[in-house]
Amino acid sequence: MDNTPSRDAIHRAVSQYIADAAQDNTFIPGQTPIPPSGKVVGEPEIQAMIDASLDAWLTTGRFNAEFEARLTAFLGVERSITVNSGSSANLVAVSSLFSPQLGKNALRPGDEVITVAAGFPTTVNPVIQNGGCPVFIDISRDTYNIDASQLNAALSPKTRAVVLAHTLGNPFDLAAVTRFCAEHNLWLIEDCCDALGARYTLPEEEAGWRATLPENGGDTLWRRADPAEHSGKVGSFGHLGTLSFYPAHHITMGEGGAVFSSNPQLMRIAESIRDWGRDCWCPPGKDNTCGKRFCWKLGDLPEGYDHKYVYSNLGYNLKITDMQAACALAQMDRLPGFIEARQRNFAYLSERLAPLEEFLIMPCATPCSQPSWFGFPLTLKKDTGTHRLDLLRYLEQYHIGTRLLFAGNLTRQPYFATRHFRVAGALSNTDTAAESAFWVGVWPGLSEAHLDYVADRIGEFFGVGF
């Protein structure tokens, strides 16, 4: 007699285990930690991961295929592919622009890429890794995004692309950036790792631009946007978008990320770079999808060389496991609620902290945007008579977690001492952020009780009672 438990029995046992192991999440002010970010994972995710583990298909499989389809539909693009981190997503996206398969439109070593220094290193690092030269311009002090008025000052005959993140879930000025890229025929990559679900609407007075791919051997990278395309989720305006699924982000699979686009050629290149650089597009465990596996003649290889071992790009193995995809697939059901919770928490904290504008620069949403907030950024004003470190240490003693604006100013980081880059104009707001900015959490695991406690302690530091 076969005593092997059925899947249903296993899932019932897991459900009982989760119920038995449930913890008391009562918030105790001054004792319960309030982290700036975190994951919300429960029975649906655990059951999905159990299901994937029972398949014993350890690389990407059926859960990954379904997750990619769900994510693609949510983003409103033509295709998305998973990778093993948001940093890898940026590496794949930037490397795709350097692919020789883009012909004369490919970036080459020495080409310049406009970006900002106030951000996360792995938004910019792939430019350097591919031999490009990052060109840094300043940010706006209240949106923490690129100061688009400085774009023209950064332009040179070597400029070929713009790579920018939507900082802390707040979209950058897509109208100005896409217009600039269209005027100068530049590639645009949108790093959306902190901004899943954020939206932007092109102003009515703007004609509007959307990324495209050259046709018939041309080199035009932009086209006029149709009226129906004036509003959309971030990442859908440029040529490529990237996401992170680290536990701090909007949805999680532990480690993981994604690259997405509506450009089939770019996605084919991105997939190749993710999958060792191979020319073959067979999914794991499949052979001869093209129907002519031994009929290709590519490069200087012998005719009929096995297509599974032909490499057209410099690539890596950056795939995820199906257990990761299963977790993220379950998270997709929660995503709209997660975004709403982040927006609600941000609005609540904005109202609570408004009396502190004498001491702190409050964050502002970019005009025409609907952010999907990752955090609540604040900057100490210069005349407060205190330092950021004093405030952060004060909050830390009450178990309130904080984070800085990532690298602050990349050009001041130790590893940049020997890197080749260019700065266009003063980085005044960037330096202010490096010296005086920080952020607190608005993630879905925080309640109004948490946020009240955070606001009260910040007010207490400045001697302001609410």
C-alpha positions as semicolon CSV with decimal commas, in nm:
position;residue;x (nm);y (nm);z (nm)
1;M;0,000;0,000;0,000
2;D;0,132;0,342;-0,098
3;N;0,138;0,561;0,213
4;T;0,284;0,863;0,032
5;P;0,077;1,168;0,132
6;S;-0,106;1,345;-0,148
7;R;-0,037;1,706;-0,232
8;D;-0,368;1,803;-0,077
9;A;-0,270;1,631;0,248
10;I;0,066;1,808;0,249
11;H;-0,100;2,145;0,192
12;R;-0,349;2,078;0,474
13;A;-0,061;1,991;0,708
14;V;0,125;2,308;0,609
15;S;-0,186;2,515;0,668
16;Q;-0,219;2,369;1,016
17;Y;0,148;2,430;1,086
18;I;0,116;2,796;0,982
19;A;-0,189;2,839;1,206
20;D;-0,007;2,681;1,501
21;A;0,305;2,891;1,446
22;A;0,121;3,223;1,412
23;Q;0,287;3,495;1,619
24;D;0,140;3,774;1,826
25;N;0,209;4,090;1,624
26;T;0,085;4,336;1,886
27;F;0,278;4,662;1,856
28;I;0,448;4,762;2,181
29;P;0,573;5,124;2,154
30;G;0,941;5,154;2,230
31;Q;0,995;4,777;2,217
32;T;0,865;4,653;1,883
33;P;1,113;4,734;1,604
34;I;0,982;4,952;1,320
35;P;1,200;4,863;1,020
36;P;1,210;5,099;0,720
37;S;1,120;4,815;0,485
38;G;1,012;4,455;0,497
39;K;0,816;4,172;0,343
40;V;0,456;4,066;0,393
41;V;0,451;3,691;0,331
42;G;0,197;3,440;0,455
43;E;0,025;3,113;0,379
44;P;-0,039;3,174;0,004
45;E;0,332;3,224;-0,063
46;I;0,442;2,932;0,155
47;Q;0,185;2,697;-0,004
48;A;0,297;2,803;-0,352
49;M;0,662;2,738;-0,265
50;I;0,570;2,397;-0,124
51;D;0,388;2,318;-0,447
52;A;0,692;2,420;-0,651
53;S;0,925;2,215;-0,433
54;L;0,706;1,907;-0,482
55;D;0,752;1,948;-0,858
56;A;1,129;1,917;-0,798
57;W;1,183;2,131;-1,110
58;L;1,455;2,348;-0,962
59;T;1,526;2,598;-1,239
60;T;1,265;2,821;-1,407
61;G;0,949;2,630;-1,492
62;R;0,571;2,653;-1,488
63;F;0,553;2,900;-1,197
64;N;0,804;3,130;-1,364
65;A;0,611;3,123;-1,693
66;E;0,290;3,217;-1,514
67;F;0,458;3,486;-1,308
68;E;0,619;3,647;-1,613
69;A;0,278;3,651;-1,786
70;R;0,106;3,806;-1,482
71;L;0,380;4,067;-1,440
72;T;0,375;4,155;-1,810
73;A;0,000;4,213;-1,803
74;F;0,025;4,425;-1,488
75;L;0,299;4,645;-1,637
76;G;0,117;4,692;-1,966
77;V;0,413;4,586;-2,180
78;E;0,474;4,311;-2,433
79;R;0,719;4,096;-2,239
80;S;0,911;4,055;-1,916
81;I;1,179;3,809;-1,808
82;T;1,294;3,725;-1,458
83;V;1,653;3,748;-1,338
84;N;1,819;3,673;-1,006
85;S;1,824;4,031;-0,867
86;G;1,740;4,391;-0,947
87;S;2,111;4,456;-0,987
88;S;2,127;4,179;-1,249
89;A;1,823;4,333;-1,415
90;N;2,014;4,658;-1,459
91;L;2,320;4,468;-1,580
92;V;2,113;4,286;-1,842
93;A;1,930;4,602;-1,952
94;V;2,241;4,816;-1,992
95;S;2,440;4,532;-2,150
96;S;2,160;4,488;-2,404
97;L;2,229;4,837;-2,537
98;F;2,593;4,736;-2,593
99;S;2,496;4,424;-2,788
100;P;2,648;4,401;-3,138
101;Q;2,308;4,272;-3,252
102;L;2,188;4,635;-3,243
103;G;2,432;4,719;-3,522
104;K;2,505;5,090;-3,561
105;N;2,266;5,172;-3,279
106;A;2,467;4,974;-3,022
107;L;2,653;5,160;-2,751
108;R;3,029;5,122;-2,755
109;P;3,305;5,169;-2,497
110;G;3,362;5,539;-2,437
111;D;3,002;5,639;-2,506
112;E;2,842;5,861;-2,243
113;V;2,530;5,779;-2,042
114;I;2,349;6,050;-1,845
115;T;2,237;5,960;-1,493
116;V;2,235;6,094;-1,136
117;A;2,486;6,038;-0,857
118;A;2,218;6,026;-0,584
119;G;2,110;5,668;-0,619
120;F;2,192;5,302;-0,584
121;P;2,530;5,187;-0,722
122;T;2,398;4,909;-0,943
123;T;2,190;5,152;-1,147
124;V;2,518;5,301;-1,269
125;N;2,773;5,020;-1,233
126;P;2,668;4,834;-1,552
127;V;2,754;5,144;-1,757
128;I;3,108;5,131;-1,620
129;Q;3,128;4,752;-1,655
130;N;3,045;4,782;-2,025
131;G;3,306;5,053;-2,082
132;G;3,066;5,347;-2,089
133;C;3,117;5,679;-1,915
134;P;2,849;5,792;-1,668
135;V;2,770;6,162;-1,676
136;F;2,620;6,287;-1,350
137;I;2,376;6,571;-1,301
138;D;2,198;6,699;-0,993
139;I;1,863;6,608;-0,839
140;S;1,570;6,819;-0,727
141;R;1,567;6,862;-0,352
142;D;1,204;6,762;-0,282
143;T;1,141;6,487;-0,539
144;Y;1,492;6,334;-0,508
145;N;1,481;6,272;-0,883
146;I;1,680;6,411;-1,170
147;D;1,674;6,789;-1,220
148;A;1,563;6,770;-1,583
149;S;1,656;7,135;-1,643
150;Q;2,021;7,026;-1,640
151;L;1,991;6,763;-1,912
152;N;2,109;6,991;-2,193
153;A;2,418;7,089;-1,995
154;A;2,514;6,720;-1,974
155;L;2,482;6,660;-2,348
156;S;2,792;6,600;-2,560
157;P;2,866;6,441;-2,899
158;K;2,936;6,117;-2,709
159;T;2,596;6,101;-2,534
160;R;2,406;5,788;-2,634
161;A;2,170;5,699;-2,350
162;V;1,998;5,801;-2,027
163;V;1,967;5,558;-1,734
164;L;1,761;5,674;-1,436
165;A;1,579;5,530;-1,135
166;H;1,238;5,639;-1,012
167;T;1,365;5,732;-0,668
168;L;1,187;5,571;-0,373
169;G;0,882;5,501;-0,591
170;N;0,843;5,862;-0,705
171;P;0,850;5,881;-1,088
172;F;1,102;6,116;-1,242
173;D;0,984;6,381;-1,490
174;L;0,909;6,145;-1,777
175;A;0,770;6,419;-1,999
176;A;1,096;6,617;-1,988
177;V;1,324;6,313;-2,003
178;T;1,147;6,139;-2,294
179;R;1,130;6,470;-2,484
180;F;1,505;6,520;-2,434
181;C;1,580;6,161;-2,541
182;A;1,358;6,195;-2,849
183;E;1,517;6,526;-2,951
184;H;1,865;6,371;-2,936
185;N;1,773;6,014;-3,031
186;L;1,898;5,856;-2,709
187;W;1,822;5,521;-2,548
188;L;1,631;5,534;-2,217
189;I;1,635;5,274;-1,940
190;E;1,396;5,317;-1,646
191;D;1,512;5,157;-1,321
192;C;1,180;5,081;-1,149
193;C;1,324;4,865;-0,872
194;D;1,170;5,092;-0,606
195;A;0,863;5,188;-0,806
196;L;0,655;4,887;-0,910
197;G;0,305;5,009;-0,992
198;A;0,387;5,382;-1,002
199;R;0,214;5,569;-1,284
200;Y;0,283;5,878;-1,493
201;T;0,058;6,081;-1,722
202;L;0,208;6,302;-1,990
203;P;0,073;6,659;-1,963
204;E;-0,209;6,736;-2,206
205;E;-0,008;7,014;-2,369
206;E;0,273;6,768;-2,445
207;A;0,270;6,579;-2,774
208;G;0,437;6,297;-2,585
209;W;0,694;6,039;-2,686
210;R;0,730;5,663;-2,656
211;A;1,038;5,451;-2,717
212;T;1,055;5,244;-3,032
213;L;1,310;5,047;-3,231
214;P;1,462;5,148;-3,564
215;E;1,281;5,016;-3,871
216;N;1,427;4,919;-4,208
217;G;1,784;4,979;-4,101
218;G;1,715;5,328;-3,966
219;D;1,824;5,476;-3,638
220;T;1,513;5,649;-3,500
221;L;1,460;5,542;-3,138
222;W;1,141;5,739;-3,060
223;R;0,792;5,791;-3,196
224;R;0,500;6,018;-3,111
225;A;0,277;5,870;-2,841
226;D;-0,084;5,789;-2,923
227;P;-0,337;5,959;-2,692
228;A;-0,408;5,624;-2,525
229;E;-0,038;5,596;-2,438
230;H;-0,010;5,925;-2,249
231;S;-0,067;5,747;-1,921
232;G;0,101;5,429;-1,808
233;K;0,307;5,253;-1,549
234;V;0,668;5,354;-1,509
235;G;0,903;5,143;-1,715
236;S;0,669;5,143;-2,015
237;F;0,783;5,481;-2,152
238;G;1,149;5,403;-2,219
239;H;1,318;5,123;-2,409
240;L;1,373;4,892;-2,111
241;G;1,255;4,879;-1,751
242;T;1,393;4,691;-1,454
243;L;1,254;4,563;-1,123
244;S;1,381;4,413;-0,798
245;F;1,205;4,151;-0,586
246;Y;1,435;4,169;-0,284
247;P;1,235;4,143;0,045
248;A;1,242;4,521;0,090
249;H;1,059;4,582;-0,236
250;H;0,692;4,596;-0,335
251;I;0,667;4,221;-0,391
252;T;0,931;3,964;-0,313
253;M;1,066;3,626;-0,411
254;G;1,362;3,655;-0,172
255;E;1,621;3,744;-0,432
256;G;1,515;3,825;-0,785
257;G;1,436;4,088;-1,044
258;A;1,295;4,141;-1,391
259;V;1,366;4,315;-1,720
260;F;1,069;4,426;-1,931
261;S;0,991;4,607;-2,255
262;S;0,758;4,623;-2,552
263;N;1,053;4,597;-2,793
264;P;1,091;4,235;-2,911
265;Q;1,448;4,280;-3,034
266;L;1,567;4,423;-2,705
267;M;1,391;4,149;-2,510
268;R;1,545;3,882;-2,730
269;I;1,888;4,030;-2,658
270;A;1,809;4,061;-2,285
271;E;1,701;3,698;-2,271
272;S;2,020;3,593;-2,446
273;I;2,238;3,784;-2,198
274;R;2,046;3,630;-1,908
275;D;2,091;3,280;-2,055
276;W;2,472;3,262;-2,099
277;G;2,465;3,487;-2,410
278;R;2,335;3,202;-2,623
279;D;2,161;3,253;-2,954
280;C;1,918;2,967;-2,880
281;W;1,586;3,058;-2,717
282;C;1,473;2,710;-2,605
283;P;1,333;2,711;-2,249
284;P;1,503;2,487;-1,990
285;G;1,455;2,117;-2,070
286;K;1,346;2,183;-2,431
287;D;1,532;2,123;-2,756
288;N;1,489;2,241;-3,116
289;T;1,218;2,504;-3,059
290;C;1,329;2,674;-3,380
291;G;1,297;2,349;-3,579
292;K;1,643;2,388;-3,731
293;R;1,880;2,322;-3,442
294;F;2,155;2,186;-3,670
295;C;2,090;2,412;-3,969
296;W;2,236;2,746;-3,858
297;K;2,545;2,921;-3,993
298;L;2,649;3,192;-3,747
299;G;2,984;3,364;-3,692
300;D;3,282;3,163;-3,807
301;L;3,146;2,839;-3,665
302;P;3,105;2,531;-3,884
303;E;2,775;2,517;-4,065
304;G;2,518;2,320;-3,866
305;Y;2,690;2,386;-3,534
306;D;2,444;2,298;-3,253
307;H;2,234;2,611;-3,201
308;K;2,220;2,541;-2,824
309;Y;2,591;2,621;-2,812
310;V;2,606;2,932;-3,028
311;Y;2,669;3,256;-2,835
312;S;2,579;3,592;-2,987
313;N;2,618;3,805;-2,673
314;L;2,848;3,828;-2,376
315;G;2,620;3,667;-2,121
316;Y;2,576;3,503;-1,784
317;N;2,341;3,261;-1,611
318;L;2,103;3,491;-1,422
319;K;1,788;3,279;-1,405
320;I;1,580;3,224;-1,090
321;T;1,439;2,904;-0,941
322;D;1,076;2,804;-0,979
323;M;1,031;2,822;-0,600
324;Q;1,119;3,191;-0,617
325;A;0,871;3,241;-0,899
326;A;0,602;3,059;-0,701
327;C;0,644;3,300;-0,410
328;A;0,625;3,604;-0,637
329;L;0,325;3,463;-0,823
330;A;0,132;3,448;-0,495
331;Q;0,249;3,801;-0,418
332;M;0,091;3,928;-0,740
333;D;-0,253;3,874;-0,585
334;R;-0,152;4,110;-0,305
335;L;0,022;4,371;-0,519
336;P;-0,268;4,619;-0,568
337;G;-0,331;4,616;-0,193
338;F;0,039;4,661;-0,120
339;I;0,056;4,967;-0,345
340;E;-0,256;5,117;-0,188
341;A;-0,115;5,059;0,161
342;R;0,212;5,232;0,069
343;Q;0,024;5,531;-0,073
344;R;-0,205;5,544;0,230
345;N;0,085;5,526;0,475
346;F;0,273;5,795;0,287
347;A;-0,030;6,028;0,294
348;Y;-0,082;5,962;0,666
349;L;0,282;6,031;0,752
350;S;0,277;6,346;0,537
351;E;-0,013;6,481;0,742
352;R;0,145;6,386;1,074
353;L;0,484;6,540;0,990
354;A;0,352;6,859;0,827
355;P;0,407;7,066;1,146
356;L;0,781;6,993;1,117
357;E;0,839;7,180;0,789
358;E;1,040;7,436;0,985
359;F;1,302;7,166;1,039
360;L;1,260;6,917;0,753
361;I;1,221;6,930;0,377
362;M;0,910;6,726;0,303
363;P;0,894;6,500;-0,004
364;C;0,678;6,591;-0,302
365;A;0,534;6,372;-0,574
366;T;0,656;6,464;-0,921
367;P;0,386;6,658;-1,111
368;C;0,167;6,432;-1,329
369;S;0,270;6,124;-1,131
370;Q;0,105;5,873;-0,902
371;P;0,392;5,732;-0,695
372;S;0,410;5,383;-0,554
373;W;0,613;5,490;-0,254
374;F;0,906;5,281;-0,136
375;G;0,993;5,508;0,156
376;F;0,930;5,851;0,307
377;P;1,237;6,071;0,244
378;L;1,321;6,367;0,465
379;T;1,608;6,617;0,460
380;L;1,726;6,820;0,759
381;K;1,728;7,190;0,685
382;K;2,061;7,363;0,734
383;D;1,949;7,601;1,009
384;T;1,807;7,338;1,246
385;G;2,116;7,345;1,467
386;T;2,150;6,968;1,460
387;H;2,300;6,692;1,248
388;R;2,144;6,393;1,079
389;L;2,347;6,150;1,283
390;D;2,203;6,294;1,605
391;L;1,847;6,237;1,481
392;L;1,916;5,888;1,349
393;R;2,077;5,781;1,676
394;Y;1,781;5,926;1,863
395;L;1,536;5,725;1,653
396;E;1,750;5,414;1,679
397;Q;1,720;5,409;2,058
398;Y;1,343;5,381;2,007
399;H;1,390;5,095;1,759
400;I;1,284;5,308;1,462
401;G;1,476;5,200;1,153
402;T;1,605;5,450;0,899
403;R;1,800;5,440;0,575
404;L;2,001;5,698;0,383
405;L;1,937;5,790;0,020
406;F;2,144;5,490;-0,090
407;A;2,493;5,596;-0,204
408;G;2,427;5,966;-0,138
409;N;2,675;6,092;-0,395
410;L;2,833;5,809;-0,592
411;T;3,129;6,023;-0,695
412;R;3,231;6,046;-0,328
413;Q;3,218;5,669;-0,271
414;P;3,555;5,492;-0,221
415;Y;3,522;5,268;-0,526
416;F;3,474;5,569;-0,756
417;A;3,822;5,706;-0,684
418;T;3,968;5,539;-0,995
419;R;3,658;5,536;-1,218
420;H;3,612;5,736;-1,535
421;F;3,310;5,967;-1,519
422;R;3,201;6,322;-1,591
423;V;3,001;6,570;-1,383
424;A;2,784;6,829;-1,558
425;G;2,730;7,127;-1,327
426;A;2,729;7,138;-0,951
427;L;2,585;6,848;-0,754
428;S;2,458;7,077;-0,479
429;N;2,130;6,897;-0,399
430;T;2,304;6,562;-0,433
431;D;2,559;6,666;-0,170
432;T;2,281;6,795;0,055
433;A;2,109;6,457;0,028
434;A;2,438;6,281;0,104
435;E;2,486;6,489;0,415
436;S;2,132;6,546;0,547
437;A;1,871;6,315;0,388
438;F;1,725;5,989;0,522
439;W;1,402;5,795;0,494
440;V;1,161;5,601;0,710
441;G;0,926;5,321;0,615
442;V;0,578;5,321;0,462
443;W;0,568;4,949;0,370
444;P;0,242;4,752;0,409
445;G;0,350;4,587;0,734
446;L;0,324;4,921;0,916
447;S;0,000;5,036;1,080
448;E;-0,110;5,385;1,186
449;A;0,013;5,298;1,535
450;H;0,364;5,244;1,395
451;L;0,349;5,566;1,194
452;D;0,214;5,766;1,488
453;Y;0,503;5,646;1,699
454;V;0,756;5,741;1,430
455;A;0,602;6,088;1,386
456;D;0,581;6,147;1,762
457;R;0,947;6,060;1,817
458;I;1,065;6,281;1,530
459;G;0,852;6,566;1,666
460;E;0,987;6,503;2,015
461;F;1,343;6,533;1,885
462;F;1,266;6,883;1,761
463;G;1,067;6,975;2,070
464;V;0,735;6,980;1,886
465;G;0,431;6,807;2,033
466;F;0,141;6,703;1,814
